[in-house]
């Protein structure tokens, strides 16, 4: 098994992106807001979560080598 040494801020950043991704998906599936606000917030959070994951994955892969 490969290991990667990550700092606490890096772990928090990874957790934060998971929260944004999950919140975005949750807003897209929920019916609490009106449709326009729900879709806008949901897609924005989904995009932030997905786009910030890419450099984090690269960072973790680089550290595990």
MARVEXMAR-144192 format. One record per residue: x, y, z of N, C-alpha, C in turn; chain; residue in three letters. Coordinates in steps of 0.001 Angstrom, whole numbers, plus 500000, padded with zeros to 6 digits. Layout:
% residues N
<n_east = X n_north = Y n_up = Z ca_east = X ca_north = Y ca_up = Z c_east = X c_north = Y c_up = Z cadena = A residuo = ALA>
...
//
This chain:
% residues 65
<n_east = 500847 n_north = 498826 n_up = 500000 ca_east = 500000 ca_north = 500000 ca_up = 500000 c_east = 500892 c_north = 501237 c_up = 500000 cadena = A residuo = UNK>
<n_east = 500536 n_north = 502210 n_up = 499163 ca_east = 501275 ca_north = 503466 ca_up = 499107 c_east = 500746 c_north = 504413 c_up = 500162 cadena = A residuo = UNK>
<n_east = 501633 n_north = 505227 n_up = 500700 ca_east = 501230 ca_north = 506235 ca_up = 501679 c_east = 501670 c_north = 507607 c_up = 501187 cadena = A residuo = UNK>
<n_east = 500968 n_north = 508608 n_up = 501662 ca_east = 501320 ca_north = 509997 ca_up = 501355 c_east = 501250 c_north = 510784 c_up = 502657 cadena = A residuo = UNK>
<n_east = 502290 n_north = 511549 n_up = 502928 ca_east = 502308 ca_north = 512400 ca_up = 504118 c_east = 501629 c_north = 513720 c_up = 503780 cadena = A residuo = UNK>
<n_east = 500489 n_north = 513964 n_up = 504403 ca_east = 499728 ca_north = 515185 ca_up = 504170 c_east = 499680 c_north = 516002 c_up = 505446 cadena = A residuo = UNK>
<n_east = 499728 n_north = 517314 n_up = 505276 ca_east = 499627 ca_north = 518196 ca_up = 506438 c_east = 498148 c_north = 518368 c_up = 506812 cadena = A residuo = UNK>
<n_east = 497926 n_north = 518877 n_up = 507998 ca_east = 496549 ca_north = 519104 ca_up = 508462 c_east = 495807 c_north = 520074 c_up = 507538 cadena = A residuo = UNK>
<n_east = 496416 n_north = 521186 n_up = 507095 ca_east = 495700 ca_north = 522075 ca_up = 506167 c_east = 495336 c_north = 521372 c_up = 504848 cadena = A residuo = UNK>
<n_east = 496193 n_north = 520492 n_up = 504369 ca_east = 495873 ca_north = 519758 ca_up = 503140 c_east = 494686 c_north = 518822 c_up = 503356 cadena = A residuo = UNK>
<n_east = 494649 n_north = 518162 n_up = 504478 ca_east = 493529 ca_north = 517276 ca_up = 504796 c_east = 492239 c_north = 518083 c_up = 504933 cadena = A residuo = UNK>
<n_east = 492326 n_north = 519256 n_up = 505569 ca_east = 491150 ca_north = 520122 ca_up = 505713 c_east = 490663 c_north = 520604 c_up = 504346 cadena = A residuo = UNK>
<n_east = 491582 n_north = 520923 n_up = 503462 ca_east = 491213 ca_north = 521367 ca_up = 502121 c_east = 490519 c_north = 520247 c_up = 501351 cadena = A residuo = UNK>
<n_east = 491026 n_north = 519046 n_up = 501472 ca_east = 490388 ca_north = 517896 ca_up = 500829 c_east = 488978 c_north = 517707 c_up = 501395 cadena = A residuo = UNK>
<n_east = 488841 n_north = 517800 n_up = 502703 ca_east = 487519 ca_north = 517681 ca_up = 503325 c_east = 486576 c_north = 518783 c_up = 502872 cadena = A residuo = UNK>
<n_east = 487088 n_north = 519997 n_up = 502755 ca_east = 486266 ca_north = 521125 ca_up = 502315 c_east = 485745 c_north = 520953 c_up = 500900 cadena = A residuo = UNK>
<n_east = 486576 n_north = 520391 n_up = 500026 ca_east = 486102 ca_north = 520169 ca_up = 498659 c_east = 485028 c_north = 519090 c_up = 498631 cadena = A residuo = UNK>
<n_east = 485149 n_north = 518104 n_up = 499488 ca_east = 484116 ca_north = 517051 ca_up = 499569 c_east = 482806 c_north = 517655 c_up = 500063 cadena = A residuo = UNK>
<n_east = 482893 n_north = 518586 n_up = 501009 ca_east = 481688 ca_north = 519243 ca_up = 501521 c_east = 481023 c_north = 520062 c_up = 500414 cadena = A residuo = UNK>
<n_east = 481809 n_north = 520836 n_up = 499666 ca_east = 481250 ca_north = 521641 ca_up = 498580 c_east = 480606 c_north = 520756 c_up = 497521 cadena = A residuo = UNK>
<n_east = 481266 n_north = 519675 n_up = 497173 ca_east = 480722 ca_north = 518755 ca_up = 496185 c_east = 479418 c_north = 518136 c_up = 496682 cadena = A residuo = UNK>
<n_east = 479417 n_north = 517679 n_up = 497911 ca_east = 478213 ca_north = 517077 ca_up = 498487 c_east = 477079 c_north = 518075 c_up = 498646 cadena = A residuo = UNK>
<n_east = 477394 n_north = 519279 n_up = 499071 ca_east = 476361 ca_north = 520314 ca_up = 499224 c_east = 475770 c_north = 520683 c_up = 497872 cadena = A residuo = UNK>
<n_east = 476613 n_north = 520755 n_up = 496860 ca_east = 476117 ca_north = 521059 ca_up = 495512 c_east = 475170 c_north = 519986 c_up = 495011 cadena = A residuo = UNK>
<n_east = 475539 n_north = 518743 n_up = 495196 ca_east = 474668 ca_north = 517639 ca_up = 494785 c_east = 473383 c_north = 517660 c_up = 495605 cadena = A residuo = UNK>
<n_east = 473512 n_north = 517917 n_up = 496907 ca_east = 472327 ca_north = 517992 ca_up = 497763 c_east = 471370 c_north = 519084 c_up = 497329 cadena = A residuo = UNK>
<n_east = 471899 n_north = 520258 n_up = 496974 ca_east = 471039 ca_north = 521354 ca_up = 496525 c_east = 470361 c_north = 521032 c_up = 495194 cadena = A residuo = UNK>
<n_east = 471085 n_north = 520310 n_up = 494341 ca_east = 470473 ca_north = 519941 ca_up = 493064 c_east = 469325 c_north = 518951 c_up = 493264 cadena = A residuo = UNK>
<n_east = 469422 n_north = 518135 n_up = 494291 ca_east = 468389 ca_north = 517128 ca_up = 494544 c_east = 467287 c_north = 517624 c_up = 495477 cadena = A residuo = UNK>
<n_east = 467538 n_north = 518666 n_up = 496242 ca_east = 466569 ca_north = 519170 ca_up = 497222 c_east = 465496 c_north = 520018 c_up = 496546 cadena = A residuo = UNK>
<n_east = 464440 n_north = 520253 n_up = 497273 ca_east = 463351 ca_north = 521086 ca_up = 496762 c_east = 463033 c_north = 522237 c_up = 497709 cadena = A residuo = UNK>
<n_east = 464004 n_north = 522690 n_up = 498506 ca_east = 463778 ca_north = 523741 ca_up = 499506 c_east = 463792 c_north = 525145 c_up = 498901 cadena = A residuo = UNK>
<n_east = 464628 n_north = 525401 n_up = 497895 ca_east = 464744 ca_north = 526723 ca_up = 497280 c_east = 463911 c_north = 526764 c_up = 496006 cadena = A residuo = UNK>
<n_east = 463667 n_north = 527987 n_up = 495507 ca_east = 463004 ca_north = 528027 ca_up = 494206 c_east = 463970 c_north = 527464 c_up = 493164 cadena = A residuo = UNK>
<n_east = 463445 n_north = 527054 n_up = 492042 ca_east = 464218 ca_north = 526276 ca_up = 491070 c_east = 465465 c_north = 526992 c_up = 490564 cadena = A residuo = UNK>
<n_east = 465371 n_north = 528292 n_up = 490258 ca_east = 466526 ca_north = 529025 ca_up = 489734 c_east = 467646 c_north = 529136 c_up = 490760 cadena = A residuo = UNK>
<n_east = 467311 n_north = 529497 n_up = 491996 ca_east = 468323 ca_north = 529614 ca_up = 493047 c_east = 468938 c_north = 528258 c_up = 493360 cadena = A residuo = UNK>
<n_east = 468101 n_north = 527245 n_up = 493393 ca_east = 468571 ca_north = 525897 ca_up = 493699 c_east = 469573 c_north = 525422 c_up = 492644 cadena = A residuo = UNK>
<n_east = 469231 n_north = 525583 n_up = 491400 ca_east = 470126 ca_north = 525136 ca_up = 490329 c_east = 471414 c_north = 525952 c_up = 490305 cadena = A residuo = UNK>
<n_east = 471299 n_north = 527261 n_up = 490482 ca_east = 472497 ca_north = 528100 ca_up = 490466 c_east = 473465 c_north = 527751 c_up = 491585 cadena = A residuo = UNK>
<n_east = 472947 n_north = 527651 n_up = 492803 ca_east = 473797 ca_north = 527312 ca_up = 493943 c_east = 474328 c_north = 525893 c_up = 493826 cadena = A residuo = UNK>
<n_east = 473477 n_north = 524984 n_up = 493400 ca_east = 473894 ca_north = 523593 ca_up = 493271 c_east = 475001 c_north = 523404 c_up = 492263 cadena = A residuo = UNK>
<n_east = 474837 n_north = 523984 n_up = 491078 ca_east = 475865 ca_north = 523853 ca_up = 490053 c_east = 477157 c_north = 524568 c_up = 490439 cadena = A residuo = UNK>
<n_east = 477042 n_north = 525711 n_up = 491107 ca_east = 478241 ca_north = 526432 ca_up = 491542 c_east = 479033 c_north = 525605 c_up = 492554 cadena = A residuo = UNK>
<n_east = 478357 n_north = 525052 n_up = 493555 ca_east = 479051 ca_north = 524233 ca_up = 494552 c_east = 479602 c_north = 522949 c_up = 493936 cadena = A residuo = UNK>
<n_east = 478848 n_north = 522346 n_up = 493057 ca_east = 479322 ca_north = 521140 ca_up = 492378 c_east = 480583 c_north = 521444 c_up = 491575 cadena = A residuo = UNK>
<n_east = 480574 n_north = 522557 n_up = 490845 ca_east = 481735 ca_north = 522935 ca_up = 490039 c_east = 482952 c_north = 523234 c_up = 490912 cadena = A residuo = UNK>
<n_east = 482747 n_north = 523980 n_up = 491987 ca_east = 483866 ca_north = 524294 ca_up = 492895 c_east = 484438 c_north = 523012 c_up = 493483 cadena = A residuo = UNK>
<n_east = 483572 n_north = 522134 n_up = 493943 ca_east = 484038 ca_north = 520874 ca_up = 494514 c_east = 484792 c_north = 520035 c_up = 493517 cadena = A residuo = UNK>
<n_east = 484278 n_north = 519937 n_up = 492298 ca_east = 484918 ca_north = 519115 ca_up = 491271 c_east = 486232 c_north = 519739 c_up = 490792 cadena = A residuo = UNK>
<n_east = 486227 n_north = 521040 n_up = 490532 ca_east = 487426 ca_north = 521689 ca_up = 489996 c_east = 488558 c_north = 521772 c_up = 491009 cadena = A residuo = UNK>
<n_east = 488245 n_north = 521945 n_up = 492269 ca_east = 489310 ca_north = 522007 ca_up = 493264 c_east = 489831 c_north = 520628 c_up = 493624 cadena = A residuo = UNK>
<n_east = 489121 n_north = 519599 n_up = 493241 ca_east = 489585 ca_north = 518241 ca_up = 493507 c_east = 490762 c_north = 517876 c_up = 492606 cadena = A residuo = UNK>
<n_east = 490778 n_north = 518369 n_up = 491394 ca_east = 491810 ca_north = 517997 ca_up = 490428 c_east = 493217 c_north = 518310 c_up = 490931 cadena = A residuo = UNK>
<n_east = 493528 n_north = 519543 n_up = 491363 ca_east = 494887 ca_north = 519793 ca_up = 491848 c_east = 495191 c_north = 519050 c_up = 493154 cadena = A residuo = UNK>
<n_east = 494168 n_north = 518815 n_up = 493974 ca_east = 494400 ca_north = 518075 ca_up = 495218 c_east = 494774 c_north = 516626 c_up = 494932 cadena = A residuo = UNK>
<n_east = 494105 n_north = 516016 n_up = 493974 ca_east = 494442 ca_north = 514639 ca_up = 493609 c_east = 495859 c_north = 514582 c_up = 493072 cadena = A residuo = UNK>
<n_east = 496222 n_north = 515545 n_up = 492230 ca_east = 497584 ca_north = 515593 ca_up = 491684 c_east = 498601 c_north = 515737 c_up = 492814 cadena = A residuo = UNK>
<n_east = 498311 n_north = 516583 n_up = 493787 ca_east = 499204 ca_north = 516798 ca_up = 494927 c_east = 499391 c_north = 515506 c_up = 495725 cadena = A residuo = UNK>
<n_east = 498308 n_north = 514805 n_up = 495984 ca_east = 498387 ca_north = 513556 ca_up = 496765 c_east = 499165 c_north = 512511 c_up = 495988 cadena = A residuo = UNK>
<n_east = 498926 n_north = 512406 n_up = 494692 ca_east = 499653 ca_north = 511421 ca_up = 493880 c_east = 501141 c_north = 511741 c_up = 493858 cadena = A residuo = UNK>
<n_east = 501486 n_north = 513018 n_up = 493700 ca_east = 502895 ca_north = 513416 ca_up = 493696 c_east = 503575 c_north = 513112 c_up = 495030 cadena = A residuo = UNK>
<n_east = 502856 n_north = 513303 n_up = 496137 ca_east = 503448 ca_north = 513041 ca_up = 497458 c_east = 503602 c_north = 511560 c_up = 497740 cadena = A residuo = UNK>
<n_east = 502803 n_north = 510722 n_up = 497090 ca_east = 502884 ca_north = 509297 ca_up = 497366 c_east = 504000 c_north = 508625 c_up = 496596 cadena = A residuo = UNK>
<n_east = 504644 n_north = 509338 n_up = 495702 ca_east = 505751 ca_north = 508753 ca_up = 494916 c_east = 507063 c_north = 508883 c_up = 495631 cadena = A residuo = UNK>
//
